[in-house]
């Protein structure tokens, strides 16, 4: 956790670390510019990125840049500790509009099923 403006927080493996560990790495990203709550806070600069294993769907890491990243990272740390999958994170109900739903959206983007961004 880095208390800057915007805040930065991360937990788990980076893409590079996961590749070196032998995982088939895939990422999901959600820009905070697509978050209604981030917009109301004036903090639309930033994003949530999830790192996962494409073969097993295992969540390997989460990285957040934006408002309240230090608060949001706790959910990601719990998910990693539990051995959660990206599907687990995507199916977890998050209220709307909140910053926490950005974690869900990034997990949905991993599967090309995000609601508030274009899935490519």
C-alpha positions in Angstrom: 0.0 0.0 0.0 1.3 3.4 -1.0 -0.4 6.5 0.4 -0.1 8.7 -2.6 -2.6 10.6 -4.7 -4.0 8.4 -6.2 -3.5 5.6 -3.7 -1.8 2.4 -4.9 -2.2 -1.1 -3.4 -1.4 -4.6 -4.6 -1.5 -8.1 -3.3 -0.3 -11.4 -4.7 1.7 -12.1 -7.9 2.4 -9.6 -10.7 2.0 -10.8 -14.3 5.7 -11.3 -14.5 6.0 -13.2 -11.3 3.1 -15.4 -12.2 4.6 -16.2 -15.6 7.9 -17.1 -14.0 6.0 -19.4 -11.6 4.6 -21.3 -14.6 1.1 -20.0 -14.8 -0.7 -19.3 -18.0 -1.3 -15.7 -17.2 -4.4 -13.6 -18.2 -5.5 -10.3 -16.8 -8.7 -8.4 -16.4 -8.7 -4.6 -16.1 -11.4 -2.1 -15.2 -10.7 1.6 -15.6 -12.1 3.8 -12.8 -13.3 6.2 -15.5 -16.1 3.7 -16.0 -17.1 3.8 -12.3 -19.9 6.0 -11.4 -18.7 6.2 -7.8 -15.2 7.1 -8.8 -16.6 9.9 -10.9 -18.6 11.3 -8.1 -15.5 11.3 -5.9 -13.4 13.1 -8.6 -11.1 10.0 -8.7 -11.7 8.6 -12.1 -8.0 8.3 -12.8 -6.9 4.8 -12.0 -7.8 1.2 -12.5 -8.2 -2.3 -11.0 -6.2 -5.1 -12.5 -6.6 -8.8 -11.6 -4.1 -11.4 -12.5 -5.2 -15.0 -12.9 -4.4 -18.4 -14.4 -6.3 -18.9 -17.6 -6.3 -22.7 -17.2 -7.6 -22.9 -13.6 -9.3 -19.5 -13.2 -7.3 -19.1 -10.0 -6.9 -15.5 -8.7 -3.1 -14.8 -8.4 -2.9 -11.1 -7.8 -4.8 -7.8 -7.6 -3.5 -4.3 -8.2 -5.4 -1.1 -7.6 -4.6 2.5 -8.4 -7.3 5.0 -7.3 -9.3 6.4 -4.5 -9.5 4.2 -1.4 -7.2 1.6 -2.9 -5.9 0.8 0.6 -9.4 0.0 1.8 -10.4 -2.0 -1.3 -7.3 -4.3 -1.3 -8.5 -6.1 1.8 -11.2 -7.9 -0.2 -8.5 -9.0 -2.7 -6.3 -10.2 0.1 -9.1 -12.3 1.6 -9.9 -13.7 -1.9 -6.3 -14.7 -2.4 -6.0 -16.3 1.1 -9.2 -18.3 0.4 -7.9 -19.6 -2.9 -10.7 -17.8 -4.8 -11.1 -18.0 -8.5 -11.9 -15.1 -10.8 -15.4 -16.5 -11.1 -15.8 -16.4 -7.3 -14.9 -12.7 -7.4 -17.1 -12.0 -10.4 -20.1 -13.7 -8.7 -19.7 -11.9 -5.4 -22.5 -9.3 -5.1 -21.2 -5.8 -4.8 -23.5 -2.8 -4.3 -23.9 -0.2 -7.1 -22.5 2.4 -7.4 -19.5 1.7 -5.2 -15.7 1.5 -5.7 -15.8 -2.1 -4.5 -17.7 -3.2 -7.6 -14.6 -2.3 -9.6 -13.1 -5.5 -8.3 -16.0 -7.5 -9.6 -15.9 -5.7 -12.9 -12.1 -6.5 -13.3 -12.9 -10.1 -12.6 -15.7 -10.0 -15.2 -13.4 -8.4 -17.7 -11.0 -11.4 -17.2 -13.9 -13.4 -18.7 -14.9 -10.7 -21.2 -18.2 -10.2 -19.3 -17.8 -6.8 -17.7 -21.0 -4.8 -17.5 -19.7 -1.2 -17.6 -16.9 -1.4 -20.2 -16.5 -2.8 -23.7 -15.3 -6.4 -23.7 -12.7 -7.0 -26.4 
